[in-house]
């Protein structure tokens, strides 16, 4: 393949930050599925791992959490890099 890894960024925003708690509902390395249908028969269906979670709070934007996601192919890319380094 091209060696490119699918990635996504999701921003969750909610009143009073109900998705952020002492025991997080979303944690690093959780797996998230994104399914999109464009209404014309085209679909996008991929799984991603949560790589980084960035919570924030401000007066203008309220409580938010930004999720940085990488496609599952990043595991294969890491294995290839590890194998190259071991040689």
Protein Blocks (a to p, Z undefined) as FASTA:
>chain_A
ZZiacddddddddehhlmbcfbdfbdghiacdddddehnopacddddddfbdcddddfkl
opadddddddfklmmmmmmmmmmmmZZ
